[in-house]
Amino acid sequence: MGDDPAVRARAAVSPLRAADFAGLAPAVIGTAQYDPPRDEGNAYATALTAAGGDVFARTYDGLIHAFLNLFRISTAADTAVTELFAQLKRRLV
């Protein structure tokens, strides 16, 4: 992205900047309690839901940003990943 504000303002770079959220694909959004972009992820889920989208969104307490990679060593991460994958599978079938 660099330092170009025009690039950063594009919805392709930051989906929350889209003018319209209607008609988008179903979304599965998992954020962690200790996740720098947590608030943006939750705001995106709210915008999609308000536009009538099929959205599963959850913030996982006690987890960090990279929790998707920690499922082998963390029971909480494994539970979160299992739930997210089940929600994704439900939307792909």
N, CA, C and O atoms as a GROMACS GRO file, in nm:
protein
  372
    1MET      N    1   0.081  -0.118   0.000
    1MET     CA    2   0.000   0.000   0.000
    1MET      C    3   0.086   0.125   0.000
    1MET      O    4   0.049   0.226  -0.060
    2GLY      N    5   0.198   0.119   0.065
    2GLY     CA    6   0.283   0.237   0.071
    2GLY      C    7   0.218   0.350   0.150
    2GLY      O    8   0.133   0.328   0.236
    3ASP      N    9   0.260   0.469   0.119
    3ASP     CA   10   0.209   0.587   0.190
    3ASP      C   11   0.108   0.666   0.108
    3ASP      O   12   0.069   0.776   0.147
    4ASP      N   13   0.065   0.612  -0.004
    4ASP     CA   14  -0.028   0.683  -0.092
    4ASP      C   15  -0.169   0.676  -0.036
    4ASP      O   16  -0.229   0.568  -0.034
    5PRO      N   17  -0.225   0.788   0.011
    5PRO     CA   18  -0.360   0.787   0.067
    5PRO      C   19  -0.467   0.744  -0.034
    5PRO      O   20  -0.570   0.689   0.006
    6ALA      N   21  -0.445   0.768  -0.161
    6ALA     CA   22  -0.542   0.728  -0.262
    6ALA      C   23  -0.551   0.575  -0.270
    6ALA      O   24  -0.659   0.519  -0.289
    7VAL      N   25  -0.439   0.510  -0.254
    7VAL     CA   26  -0.437   0.363  -0.255
    7VAL      C   27  -0.505   0.310  -0.129
    7VAL      O   28  -0.587   0.218  -0.136
    8ARG      N   29  -0.473   0.368  -0.016
    8ARG     CA   30  -0.531   0.323   0.110
    8ARG      C   31  -0.682   0.345   0.117
    8ARG      O   32  -0.752   0.276   0.192
    9ALA      N   33  -0.733   0.439   0.041
    9ALA     CA   34  -0.876   0.471   0.043
    9ALA      C   35  -0.959   0.376  -0.043
    9ALA      O   36  -1.082   0.380  -0.036
   10ARG      N   37  -0.896   0.293  -0.121
   10ARG     CA   38  -0.969   0.202  -0.210
   10ARG      C   39  -1.034   0.088  -0.132
   10ARG      O   40  -0.973   0.032  -0.040
   11ALA      N   41  -1.156   0.055  -0.168
   11ALA     CA   42  -1.227  -0.055  -0.104
   11ALA      C   43  -1.156  -0.188  -0.128
   11ALA      O   44  -1.168  -0.280  -0.046
   12ALA      N   45  -1.084  -0.202  -0.238
   12ALA     CA   46  -1.010  -0.325  -0.264
   12ALA      C   47  -0.898  -0.346  -0.162
   12ALA      O   48  -0.855  -0.459  -0.138
   13VAL      N   49  -0.851  -0.238  -0.104
   13VAL     CA   50  -0.746  -0.244  -0.003
   13VAL      C   51  -0.808  -0.254   0.137
   13VAL      O   52  -0.760  -0.329   0.222
   14SER      N   53  -0.912  -0.178   0.159
   14SER     CA   54  -0.981  -0.176   0.287
   14SER      C   55  -1.132  -0.189   0.262
   14SER      O   56  -1.199  -0.089   0.238
   15PRO      N   57  -1.185  -0.312   0.268
   15PRO     CA   58  -1.326  -0.335   0.233
   15PRO      C   59  -1.425  -0.249   0.310
   15PRO      O   60  -1.534  -0.221   0.261
   16LEU      N   61  -1.388  -0.206   0.429
   16LEU     CA   62  -1.478  -0.123   0.508
   16LEU      C   63  -1.504   0.012   0.442
   16LEU      O   64  -1.599   0.081   0.479
   17ARG      N   65  -1.422   0.050   0.347
   17ARG     CA   66  -1.439   0.178   0.276
   17ARG      C   67  -1.536   0.169   0.157
   17ARG      O   68  -1.557   0.268   0.088
   18ALA      N   69  -1.594   0.054   0.134
   18ALA     CA   70  -1.687   0.038   0.022
   18ALA      C   71  -1.808   0.130   0.039
   18ALA      O   72  -1.851   0.157   0.151
   19ALA      N   73  -1.860   0.175  -0.071
   19ALA     CA   74  -1.978   0.262  -0.068
   19ALA      C   75  -2.105   0.184  -0.041
   19ALA      O   76  -2.202   0.238   0.011
   20ASP      N   77  -2.105   0.055  -0.077
   20ASP     CA   78  -2.225  -0.027  -0.065
   20ASP      C   79  -2.184  -0.168  -0.027
   20ASP      O   80  -2.091  -0.224  -0.084
   21PHE      N   81  -2.254  -0.226   0.069
   21PHE     CA   82  -2.223  -0.361   0.116
   21PHE      C   83  -2.330  -0.462   0.075
   21PHE      O   84  -2.320  -0.579   0.112
   22ALA      N   85  -2.429  -0.420  -0.001
   22ALA     CA   86  -2.536  -0.510  -0.043
   22ALA      C   87  -2.487  -0.605  -0.151
   22ALA      O   88  -2.403  -0.570  -0.234
   23GLY      N   89  -2.541  -0.725  -0.149
   23GLY     CA   90  -2.514  -0.821  -0.255
   23GLY      C   91  -2.378  -0.889  -0.249
   23GLY      O   92  -2.338  -0.955  -0.345
   24LEU      N   93  -2.307  -0.874  -0.140
   24LEU     CA   94  -2.176  -0.938  -0.129
   24LEU      C   95  -2.190  -1.084  -0.087
   24LEU      O   96  -2.295  -1.124  -0.036
   25ALA      N   97  -2.088  -1.160  -0.107
   25ALA     CA   98  -2.087  -1.301  -0.070
   25ALA      C   99  -2.099  -1.316   0.081
   25ALA      O  100  -2.067  -1.224   0.156
   26PRO      N  101  -2.145  -1.432   0.126
   26PRO     CA  102  -2.148  -1.458   0.270
   26PRO      C  103  -2.008  -1.440   0.330
   26PRO      O  104  -1.907  -1.458   0.262
   27ALA      N  105  -2.005  -1.404   0.458
   27ALA     CA  106  -1.876  -1.376   0.523
   27ALA      C  107  -1.865  -1.449   0.656
   27ALA      O  108  -1.961  -1.460   0.732
   28VAL      N  109  -1.746  -1.496   0.683
   28VAL     CA  110  -1.710  -1.553   0.812
   28VAL      C  111  -1.595  -1.469   0.864
   28VAL      O  112  -1.487  -1.467   0.805
   29ILE      N  113  -1.619  -1.399   0.974
   29ILE     CA  114  -1.521  -1.304   1.026
   29ILE      C  115  -1.488  -1.342   1.170
   29ILE      O  116  -1.573  -1.335   1.259
   30GLY      N  117  -1.365  -1.380   1.192
   30GLY     CA  118  -1.319  -1.413   1.326
   30GLY      C  119  -1.210  -1.316   1.367
   30GLY      O  120  -1.109  -1.302   1.297
   31THR      N  121  -1.230  -1.251   1.479
   31THR     CA  122  -1.128  -1.161   1.532
   31THR      C  123  -1.092  -1.209   1.672
   31THR      O  124  -1.164  -1.286   1.734
   32ALA      N  125  -0.978  -1.162   1.719
   32ALA     CA  126  -0.930  -1.198   1.852
   32ALA      C  127  -0.939  -1.078   1.945
   32ALA      O  128  -0.936  -0.963   1.901
   33GLN      N  129  -0.951  -1.106   2.073
   33GLN     CA  130  -0.956  -0.999   2.172
   33GLN      C  131  -0.833  -0.910   2.161
   33GLN      O  132  -0.843  -0.787   2.172
   34TYR      N  133  -0.718  -0.971   2.138
   34TYR     CA  134  -0.593  -0.895   2.128
   34TYR      C  135  -0.548  -0.893   1.982
   34TYR      O  136  -0.447  -0.952   1.945
   35ASP      N  137  -0.627  -0.824   1.902
   35ASP     CA  138  -0.609  -0.823   1.757
   35ASP      C  139  -0.610  -0.677   1.710
   35ASP      O  140  -0.714  -0.612   1.719
   36PRO      N  141  -0.499  -0.624   1.661
   36PRO     CA  142  -0.498  -0.483   1.621
   36PRO      C  143  -0.612  -0.443   1.526
   36PRO      O  144  -0.669  -0.336   1.544
   37PRO      N  145  -0.648  -0.526   1.425
   37PRO     CA  146  -0.760  -0.485   1.339
   37PRO      C  147  -0.896  -0.537   1.386
   37PRO      O  148  -0.990  -0.545   1.307
   38ARG      N  149  -0.907  -0.573   1.514
   38ARG     CA  150  -1.033  -0.627   1.567
   38ARG      C  151  -1.151  -0.534   1.543
   38ARG      O  152  -1.256  -0.576   1.495
   39ASP      N  153  -1.135  -0.406   1.577
   39ASP     CA  154  -1.246  -0.312   1.565
   39ASP      C  155  -1.289  -0.296   1.420
   39ASP      O  156  -1.408  -0.284   1.391
   40GLU      N  157  -1.193  -0.295   1.328
   40GLU     CA  158  -1.226  -0.284   1.185
   40GLU      C  159  -1.300  -0.408   1.137
   40GLU      O  160  -1.396  -0.399   1.059
   41GLY      N  161  -1.256  -0.525   1.182
   41GLY     CA  162  -1.325  -0.649   1.144
   41GLY      C  163  -1.468  -0.651   1.195
   41GLY      O  164  -1.559  -0.692   1.123
   42ASN      N  165  -1.486  -0.607   1.318
   42ASN     CA  166  -1.621  -0.604   1.374
   42ASN      C  167  -1.708  -0.499   1.305
   42ASN      O  168  -1.828  -0.522   1.285
   43ALA      N  169  -1.650  -0.386   1.268
   43ALA     CA  170  -1.725  -0.283   1.196
   43ALA      C  171  -1.766  -0.334   1.058
   43ALA      O  172  -1.876  -0.306   1.011
   44TYR      N  173  -1.678  -0.408   0.994
   44TYR     CA  174  -1.711  -0.466   0.862
   44TYR      C  175  -1.825  -0.566   0.876
   44TYR      O  176  -1.917  -0.567   0.793
   45ALA      N  177  -1.821  -0.649   0.977
   45ALA     CA  178  -1.930  -0.745   1.000
   45ALA      C  179  -2.062  -0.672   1.024
   45ALA      O  180  -2.166  -0.715   0.975
   46THR      N  181  -2.057  -0.564   1.099
   46THR     CA  182  -2.177  -0.485   1.126
   46THR      C  183  -2.232  -0.425   0.997
   46THR      O  184  -2.353  -0.426   0.974
   47ALA      N  185  -2.143  -0.372   0.913
   47ALA     CA  186  -2.187  -0.311   0.786
   47ALA      C  187  -2.248  -0.417   0.694
   47ALA      O  188  -2.351  -0.392   0.631
   48LEU      N  189  -2.188  -0.534   0.686
   48LEU     CA  190  -2.242  -0.641   0.603
   48LEU      C  191  -2.379  -0.686   0.654
   48LEU      O  192  -2.472  -0.707   0.576
   49THR      N  193  -2.391  -0.701   0.785
   49THR     CA  194  -2.518  -0.742   0.845
   49THR      C  195  -2.626  -0.638   0.819
   49THR      O  196  -2.740  -0.672   0.785
   50ALA      N  197  -2.592  -0.511   0.835
   50ALA     CA  198  -2.689  -0.403   0.812
   50ALA      C  199  -2.736  -0.400   0.667
   50ALA      O  200  -2.848  -0.356   0.639
   51ALA      N  201  -2.652  -0.447   0.575
   51ALA     CA  202  -2.689  -0.450   0.433
   51ALA      C  203  -2.762  -0.580   0.397
   51ALA      O  204  -2.792  -0.604   0.280
   52GLY      N  205  -2.792  -0.662   0.498
   52GLY     CA  206  -2.866  -0.784   0.474
   52GLY      C  207  -2.780  -0.904   0.439
   52GLY      O  208  -2.831  -1.006   0.391
   53GLY      N  209  -2.652  -0.895   0.462
   53GLY     CA  210  -2.562  -1.004   0.428
   53GLY      C  211  -2.570  -1.120   0.526
   53GLY      O  212  -2.612  -1.105   0.640
   54ASP      N  213  -2.528  -1.236   0.478
   54ASP     CA  214  -2.516  -1.356   0.560
   54ASP      C  215  -2.378  -1.350   0.625
   54ASP      O  216  -2.277  -1.371   0.559
   55VAL      N  217  -2.376  -1.322   0.755
   55VAL     CA  218  -2.249  -1.299   0.824
   55VAL      C  219  -2.243  -1.379   0.953
   55VAL      O  220  -2.336  -1.377   1.034
   56PHE      N  221  -2.133  -1.448   0.971
   56PHE     CA  222  -2.100  -1.504   1.102
   56PHE      C  223  -1.980  -1.425   1.150
   56PHE      O  224  -1.878  -1.418   1.082
   57ALA      N  225  -1.992  -1.364   1.268
   57ALA     CA  226  -1.882  -1.286   1.322
   57ALA      C  227  -1.868  -1.316   1.470
   57ALA      O  228  -1.966  -1.322   1.544
   58ARG      N  229  -1.745  -1.334   1.511
   58ARG     CA  230  -1.719  -1.358   1.652
   58ARG      C  231  -1.582  -1.305   1.688
   58ARG      O  232  -1.486  -1.320   1.613
   59THR      N  233  -1.575  -1.243   1.806
   59THR     CA  234  -1.448  -1.205   1.864
   59THR      C  235  -1.416  -1.308   1.971
   59THR      O  236  -1.497  -1.333   2.061
   60TYR      N  237  -1.299  -1.367   1.962
   60TYR     CA  238  -1.259  -1.474   2.053
   60TYR      C  239  -1.178  -1.417   2.169
   60TYR      O  240  -1.065  -1.371   2.151
   61ASP      N  241  -1.238  -1.422   2.288
   61ASP     CA  242  -1.174  -1.369   2.407
   61ASP      C  243  -1.045  -1.443   2.439
   61ASP      O  244  -1.036  -1.565   2.424
   62GLY      N  245  -0.946  -1.367   2.482
   62GLY     CA  246  -0.821  -1.425   2.526
   62GLY      C  247  -0.723  -1.463   2.416
   62GLY      O  248  -0.610  -1.503   2.446
   63LEU      N  249  -0.764  -1.450   2.290
   63LEU     CA  250  -0.676  -1.490   2.181
   63LEU      C  251  -0.606  -1.370   2.119
   63LEU      O  252  -0.648  -1.255   2.136
   64ILE      N  253  -0.498  -1.400   2.047
   64ILE     CA  254  -0.420  -1.296   1.980
   64ILE      C  255  -0.443  -1.302   1.829
   64ILE      O  256  -0.505  -1.396   1.779
   65HIS      N  257  -0.393  -1.203   1.758
   65HIS     CA  258  -0.414  -1.189   1.615
   65HIS      C  259  -0.385  -1.318   1.537
   65HIS      O  260  -0.461  -1.353   1.446
   66ALA      N  261  -0.279  -1.386   1.568
   66ALA     CA  262  -0.236  -1.504   1.490
   66ALA      C  263  -0.300  -1.634   1.537
   66ALA      O  264  -0.243  -1.741   1.514
   67PHE      N  265  -0.415  -1.628   1.602
   67PHE     CA  266  -0.472  -1.750   1.661
   67PHE      C  267  -0.500  -1.861   1.560
   67PHE      O  268  -0.499  -1.978   1.597
   68LEU      N  269  -0.524  -1.825   1.434
   68LEU     CA  270  -0.550  -1.930   1.334
   68LEU      C  271  -0.432  -2.024   1.318
   68LEU      O  272  -0.449  -2.139   1.276
   69ASN      N  273  -0.313  -1.977   1.351
   69ASN     CA  274  -0.193  -2.060   1.339
   69ASN      C  275  -0.160  -2.136   1.467
   69ASN      O  276  -0.065  -2.214   1.470
   70LEU      N  277  -0.236  -2.114   1.572
   70LEU     CA  278  -0.202  -2.171   1.703
   70LEU      C  279  -0.290  -2.288   1.743
   70LEU      O  280  -0.285  -2.330   1.859
   71PHE      N  281  -0.370  -2.341   1.652
   71PHE     CA  282  -0.466  -2.444   1.688
   71PHE      C  283  -0.401  -2.571   1.744
   71PHE      O  284  -0.465  -2.644   1.820
   72ARG      N  285  -0.277  -2.598   1.707
   72ARG     CA  286  -0.210  -2.720   1.757
   72ARG      C  287  -0.161  -2.707   1.900
   72ARG      O  288  -0.139  -2.808   1.967
   73ILE      N  289  -0.144  -2.584   1.948
   73ILE     CA  290  -0.089  -2.566   2.082
   73ILE      C  291  -0.183  -2.495   2.179
   73ILE      O  292  -0.150  -2.478   2.296
   74SER      N  293  -0.299  -2.453   2.132
   74SER     CA  294  -0.394  -2.381   2.217
   74SER      C  295  -0.534  -2.440   2.199
   74SER      O  296  -0.588  -2.441   2.088
   75THR      N  297  -0.590  -2.487   2.308
   75THR     CA  298  -0.726  -2.541   2.302
   75THR      C  299  -0.826  -2.434   2.260
   75THR      O  300  -0.917  -2.460   2.182
   76ALA      N  301  -0.808  -2.313   2.311
   76ALA     CA  302  -0.899  -2.203   2.275
   76ALA      C  303  -0.889  -2.170   2.127
   76ALA      O  304  -0.990  -2.146   2.061
   77ALA      N  305  -0.768  -2.168   2.074
   77ALA     CA  306  -0.749  -2.141   1.931
   77ALA      C  307  -0.808  -2.255   1.848
   77ALA      O  308  -0.871  -2.230   1.745
   78ASP      N  309  -0.789  -2.378   1.892
   78ASP     CA  310  -0.844  -2.492   1.820
   78ASP      C  311  -0.997  -2.486   1.816
   78ASP      O  312  -1.058  -2.513   1.713
   79THR      N  313  -1.058  -2.450   1.927
   79THR     CA  314  -1.204  -2.436   1.933
   79THR      C  315  -1.252  -2.327   1.838
   79THR      O  316  -1.351  -2.343   1.767
   80ALA      N  317  -1.180  -2.215   1.837
   80ALA     CA  318  -1.217  -2.103   1.749
   80ALA      C  319  -1.203  -2.142   1.603
   80ALA      O  320  -1.293  -2.116   1.523
   81VAL      N  321  -1.091  -2.204   1.567
   81VAL     CA  322  -1.068  -2.244   1.428
   81VAL      C  323  -1.172  -2.346   1.384
   81VAL      O  324  -1.224  -2.338   1.272
   82THR      N  325  -1.203  -2.440   1.470
   82THR     CA  326  -1.305  -2.541   1.438
   82THR      C  327  -1.440  -2.475   1.410
   82THR      O  328  -1.509  -2.513   1.316
   83GLU      N  329  -1.476  -2.378   1.493
   83GLU     CA  330  -1.603  -2.308   1.472
   83GLU      C  331  -1.602  -2.228   1.342
   83GLU      O  332  -1.699  -2.232   1.266
   84LEU      N  333  -1.494  -2.156   1.316
   84LEU     CA  334  -1.485  -2.076   1.194
   84LEU      C  335  -1.492  -2.164   1.069
   84LEU      O  336  -1.561  -2.130   0.973
   85PHE      N  337  -1.421  -2.276   1.070
   85PHE     CA  338  -1.423  -2.366   0.954
   85PHE      C  339  -1.562  -2.427   0.935
   85PHE      O  340  -1.606  -2.445   0.822
   86ALA      N  341  -1.630  -2.459   1.045
   86ALA     CA  342  -1.766  -2.513   1.034
   86ALA      C  343  -1.860  -2.409   0.973
   86ALA      O  344  -1.945  -2.443   0.890
   87GLN      N  345  -1.845  -2.284   1.012
   87GLN     CA  346  -1.927  -2.177   0.956
   87GLN      C  347  -1.896  -2.155   0.807
   87GLN      O  348  -1.985  -2.132   0.726
   88LEU      N  349  -1.769  -2.164   0.774
   88LEU     CA  350  -1.729  -2.151   0.633
   88LEU      C  351  -1.786  -2.265   0.550
   88LEU      O  352  -1.840  -2.243   0.442
   89LYS      N  353  -1.775  -2.387   0.601
   89LYS     CA  354  -1.827  -2.504   0.530
   89LYS      C  355  -1.977  -2.489   0.508
   89LYS      O  356  -2.027  -2.520   0.399
   90ARG      N  357  -2.049  -2.442   0.609
   90ARG     CA  358  -2.194  -2.423   0.596
   90ARG      C  359  -2.229  -2.328   0.482
   90ARG      O  360  -2.331  -2.344   0.417
   91ARG      N  361  -2.144  -2.230   0.459
   91ARG     CA  362  -2.171  -2.130   0.356
   91ARG      C  363  -2.122  -2.173   0.217
   91ARG      O  364  -2.163  -2.116   0.116
   92LEU      N  365  -2.037  -2.273   0.213
   92LEU     CA  366  -1.986  -2.323   0.085
   92LEU      C  367  -2.069  -2.437   0.027
   92LEU      O  368  -2.059  -2.468  -0.092
   93VAL      N  369  -2.150  -2.497   0.110
   93VAL     CA  370  -2.231  -2.613   0.065
   93VAL      C  371  -2.357  -2.566  -0.004
   93VAL      O  372  -2.437  -2.649  -0.048
   0.00000   0.00000   0.00000
